[in-house]
Amino acid sequence: MTARVAVVTGAGAGSLGEATARLLRGQGLRVITTTRSCAVSEDTHPLELASPQSVATFASWLGEATDRLDVLVNNAGVHLDLRSKWKAPQLLADGHEIHWRTNYLGPAQLTRTLLPRLAATASAHGEARVVNVVSKLHERGRNVWLFGGVAPYDSWAAYGTSKLALVHEAAEIDRRYGAAGVHGYSLHPGSVYTHVADRGLETSPVLGRLRKLAAPLERRTLLSPEQGAATTVFCATSPDAVPGGYHRRSAAAEASPEALDPAAASELWDATSAWAATA
């Protein structure tokens, strides 16, 4: 097969990932998508990023599905507790805070698992890319929280810190692997109308119903998934995207001051790699 191959995580119905996959296919790429639970098919596979076993199973399946990987889009993520009701971290079974585990550690483990395939593709075809979908809210993250957890705990700061980590991850990929043709990119897609807020409001049935009533207004005022996906596709395919850089509105942009710390990015990479090796 000569077509470029992309993996897009978190591509459920009506999502930013689904729109990203559709746009990439429109550019001629073969796109393999993942969701947390879906029927297995030629170009779809279930992936639970909080499960090392699921990451390993997906990587094995991908190796049988294609002999190349040009683009990995780390799109999947969660933003929970939108009402800021949590007073303490919500921990998953392995002891990690849910935003950190799902939004950062999972994609970071997947990236490291697929790096050999990305590097082989770059060697054979000239380039491969890792695209991390982050958020403007990475500005709420702090480098000190990358290593000790958010304190005092705030779920919005925890979400922002997980996205700050992904900005660092993209920059560090480029520093470590850019010379070999594997480049990292991060981006803020904008304020997009998707179902991502549904889980964040699931503890409040009243607000959930109000949001459904406000859906027509949201659709008019927020970006569509296709509009939001435009910057992801820009980072995945455009020669104008800046390797290692942060992007908004299909152009390079300035990340937060905390994100411009290569020492923190390097320390985080090493700590994450050590964790992934034993996960």
C-alpha positions as CSV (number, residue, x, y, z in Angstrom):
1,M,0.0,0.0,0.0
2,T,1.3,3.5,-0.9
3,A,-1.4,5.6,0.8
4,R,-0.3,7.4,3.9
5,V,-1.8,5.9,7.1
6,A,-3.1,7.8,10.1
7,V,-4.5,6.7,13.4
8,V,-7.0,9.0,15.1
9,T,-8.0,8.1,18.7
10,G,-11.4,9.1,20.2
11,A,-13.5,9.0,17.0
12,G,-16.9,8.4,18.4
13,A,-20.1,9.6,16.7
14,G,-20.3,13.4,16.5
15,S,-16.8,13.9,17.9
16,L,-13.8,16.0,16.9
17,G,-12.0,12.7,16.2
18,E,-14.7,11.5,13.8
19,A,-14.5,14.8,11.9
20,T,-10.7,14.7,11.8
21,A,-10.8,11.2,10.3
22,R,-13.3,12.2,7.7
23,L,-11.2,15.2,6.6
24,L,-8.0,13.2,6.5
25,R,-9.7,10.5,4.4
26,G,-10.7,13.4,2.1
27,Q,-7.0,14.1,1.6
28,G,-6.4,10.5,0.5
29,L,-5.1,9.0,3.7
30,R,-6.1,5.6,5.1
31,V,-7.4,6.4,8.5
32,I,-7.7,4.0,11.4
33,T,-9.9,5.1,14.2
34,T,-10.5,4.1,17.8
35,T,-13.2,4.5,20.4
36,R,-13.5,3.1,23.9
37,S,-16.0,0.5,22.6
38,C,-16.8,-0.3,19.0
39,A,-17.1,-3.1,16.6
40,V,-13.8,-4.4,15.2
41,S,-13.5,-3.8,11.5
42,E,-10.7,-3.3,9.0
43,D,-10.1,0.3,10.0
44,T,-11.7,0.5,13.5
45,H,-10.6,-0.9,16.8
46,P,-11.5,-0.4,20.5
47,L,-8.9,1.3,22.6
48,E,-9.1,2.1,26.3
49,L,-6.2,4.5,27.0
50,A,-6.3,3.8,30.7
51,S,-5.5,0.2,30.2
52,P,-1.9,-0.9,29.3
53,Q,-3.3,-4.2,28.0
54,S,-5.7,-2.4,25.6
55,V,-2.8,-0.2,24.3
56,A,-0.7,-3.3,23.7
57,T,-3.6,-5.1,22.0
58,F,-4.2,-2.2,19.7
59,A,-0.6,-1.8,18.8
60,S,-0.4,-5.5,17.9
61,W,-3.6,-5.3,15.8
62,L,-2.2,-2.2,14.1
63,G,0.9,-4.1,13.1
64,E,-1.2,-6.7,11.3
65,A,-3.5,-4.0,9.7
66,T,-0.8,-1.9,8.1
67,D,3.0,-1.9,7.5
68,R,3.3,1.9,7.9
69,L,2.2,4.7,10.2
70,D,2.5,8.3,9.0
71,V,0.4,10.2,11.5
72,L,-0.7,9.5,15.0
73,V,-3.4,11.9,16.2
74,N,-3.8,11.7,20.0
75,N,-7.3,13.2,20.1
76,A,-9.1,11.1,22.8
77,G,-9.6,12.6,26.2
78,V,-12.0,13.6,28.9
79,H,-13.0,16.7,30.8
80,L,-15.0,15.8,33.9
81,D,-16.5,17.7,36.8
82,L,-17.3,20.8,34.9
83,R,-19.1,22.1,37.9
84,S,-15.9,21.9,40.1
85,K,-17.6,19.9,42.7
86,W,-14.7,17.4,43.4
87,K,-12.7,18.3,46.4
88,A,-10.2,15.5,46.0
89,P,-8.7,13.7,43.0
90,Q,-10.8,10.9,41.4
91,L,-8.4,8.0,41.1
92,L,-8.5,5.1,38.7
93,A,-7.6,1.6,39.7
94,D,-3.9,2.1,39.2
95,G,-3.9,5.2,41.5
96,H,-3.6,7.9,38.9
97,E,-5.9,10.9,38.8
98,I,-8.5,10.4,36.0
99,H,-7.6,13.4,33.8
100,W,-3.9,12.7,34.1
101,R,-4.3,9.0,33.4
102,T,-6.7,9.3,30.5
103,N,-5.5,12.5,28.8
104,Y,-1.8,12.2,29.2
105,L,-0.4,8.9,30.4
106,G,-2.6,6.8,28.0
107,P,-1.7,8.8,24.9
108,A,2.0,9.0,26.0
109,Q,2.1,5.2,26.4
110,L,0.5,4.7,23.0
111,T,3.0,7.1,21.4
112,R,5.9,5.3,22.9
113,T,4.5,1.9,21.8
114,L,4.1,3.2,18.2
115,L,7.3,5.2,17.9
116,P,9.2,2.3,16.2
117,R,6.5,2.1,13.5
118,L,6.6,5.9,13.1
119,A,10.4,6.0,12.9
120,A,10.4,3.2,10.3
121,T,7.8,5.1,8.2
122,A,9.9,8.3,8.5
123,S,13.0,6.4,7.4
124,A,11.2,4.8,4.4
125,H,9.0,7.8,3.4
126,G,10.7,10.9,4.8
127,E,8.5,11.9,7.6
128,A,6.0,10.9,10.3
129,R,4.0,13.0,12.7
130,V,2.5,12.8,16.2
131,V,-0.3,15.3,16.7
132,N,-1.5,16.0,20.2
133,V,-4.9,17.7,20.5
134,V,-4.7,19.8,23.7
135,S,-6.6,22.9,24.8
136,K,-6.1,26.6,25.5
137,L,-6.8,25.4,29.1
138,H,-3.2,24.1,29.2
139,E,-2.6,27.6,30.5
140,R,-4.2,26.5,33.8
141,G,-1.5,23.8,34.2
142,R,1.7,24.2,36.1
143,N,5.0,22.4,35.7
144,V,5.3,21.6,39.4
145,W,2.0,19.7,39.2
146,L,3.4,17.5,36.5
147,F,5.4,15.7,39.1
148,G,3.5,16.1,42.4
149,G,-0.2,16.4,41.4
150,V,-2.4,19.4,41.5
151,A,-2.6,20.8,45.0
152,P,-4.9,22.1,46.3
153,Y,-7.0,19.9,44.0
154,D,-9.1,21.5,41.3
155,S,-10.5,19.4,38.4
156,W,-10.1,22.2,35.9
157,A,-6.4,22.7,36.9
158,A,-6.0,18.9,36.7
159,Y,-7.4,18.9,33.1
160,G,-5.2,21.8,32.2
161,T,-2.1,20.1,33.6
162,S,-2.8,17.0,31.6
163,K,-3.0,19.1,28.4
164,L,0.2,21.1,29.4
165,A,1.9,17.7,29.6
166,L,0.8,16.9,26.0
167,V,2.2,20.2,24.8
168,H,5.5,19.3,26.4
169,E,5.3,15.8,24.9
170,A,4.9,17.1,21.3
171,A,7.9,19.5,21.7
172,E,10.0,16.8,23.2
173,I,9.2,14.3,20.5
174,D,10.6,16.8,18.0
175,R,13.7,17.5,20.1
176,R,14.5,13.8,20.4
177,Y,13.3,12.4,17.1
178,G,13.0,15.3,14.7
179,A,16.4,14.6,13.1
180,A,15.1,11.1,12.3
181,G,12.0,12.6,10.6
182,V,9.5,12.0,13.5
183,H,7.9,15.4,14.4
184,G,5.6,16.4,17.2
185,Y,2.8,19.0,17.1
186,S,0.2,20.3,19.6
187,L,-2.9,22.3,19.0
188,H,-6.0,24.0,20.4
189,P,-9.0,23.1,18.2
190,G,-11.1,26.0,19.5
191,S,-14.5,25.8,21.2
192,V,-16.2,23.0,19.4
193,Y,-19.8,21.7,19.8
194,T,-19.4,18.0,20.6
195,H,-20.6,15.6,23.3
196,V,-17.4,15.9,25.3
197,A,-19.3,17.9,28.0
198,D,-21.9,15.3,28.5
199,R,-19.9,13.2,30.9
200,G,-18.8,16.3,32.7
201,L,-22.4,17.1,33.5
202,E,-23.7,13.6,34.1
203,T,-23.9,14.1,37.8
204,S,-26.3,17.0,37.3
205,P,-29.5,15.8,35.5
206,V,-30.9,19.3,35.6
207,L,-27.9,21.0,33.9
208,G,-27.9,18.1,31.4
209,R,-31.4,18.8,30.4
210,L,-30.7,22.5,30.2
211,R,-27.8,21.9,28.0
212,K,-30.0,19.8,25.6
213,L,-32.4,22.7,25.5
214,A,-29.5,25.1,24.7
215,A,-28.1,22.8,22.0
216,P,-29.4,24.8,19.0
217,L,-27.8,28.0,20.4
218,E,-24.5,26.1,21.1
219,R,-24.4,24.8,17.5
220,R,-24.8,28.3,16.2
221,T,-22.2,29.9,18.5
222,L,-19.5,27.2,18.7
223,L,-17.4,25.7,16.0
224,S,-18.6,22.6,14.2
225,P,-16.5,19.4,14.7
226,E,-15.3,19.9,11.1
227,Q,-14.2,23.5,11.8
228,G,-12.4,22.4,15.0
229,A,-10.7,19.5,13.2
230,A,-9.2,21.9,10.6
231,T,-6.3,22.7,12.9
232,T,-5.7,19.0,13.7
233,V,-5.6,18.3,9.9
234,F,-3.3,21.3,9.4
235,C,-0.8,19.8,12.0
236,A,-1.1,16.4,10.5
237,T,-0.5,17.3,6.9
238,S,0.6,20.9,6.2
239,P,4.2,21.8,5.5
240,D,3.4,25.1,7.2
241,A,2.9,23.5,10.6
242,V,5.8,24.1,12.9
243,P,7.5,21.0,14.2
244,G,7.5,20.9,18.0
245,G,5.1,23.9,18.1
246,Y,1.7,24.8,19.4
247,H,-1.0,25.8,17.0
248,R,-4.4,27.6,16.9
249,R,-6.6,28.5,13.9
250,S,-4.4,26.5,11.5
251,A,-1.4,28.6,12.4
252,A,1.5,28.6,14.8
253,A,0.6,30.2,18.1
254,E,2.3,31.0,21.4
255,A,1.8,28.4,24.2
256,S,1.7,29.3,27.9
257,P,5.0,30.3,29.6
258,E,4.9,27.0,31.5
259,A,4.9,25.1,28.2
260,L,8.1,26.8,27.1
261,D,10.4,25.0,29.6
262,P,12.5,22.4,27.8
263,A,14.0,21.2,31.1
264,A,10.5,20.3,32.4
265,A,9.6,18.7,29.1
266,S,12.8,16.5,29.2
267,E,12.2,15.5,32.9
268,L,8.6,14.6,32.1
269,W,9.6,12.5,29.1
270,D,12.1,10.5,31.1
271,A,9.7,10.0,34.0
272,T,6.9,9.0,31.7
273,S,9.1,6.6,29.8
274,A,10.2,4.9,33.0
275,W,6.5,4.6,34.0
276,A,5.5,3.2,30.6
277,A,8.2,0.6,30.7
278,T,6.7,-1.0,33.8
279,A,3.0,-0.3,33.2
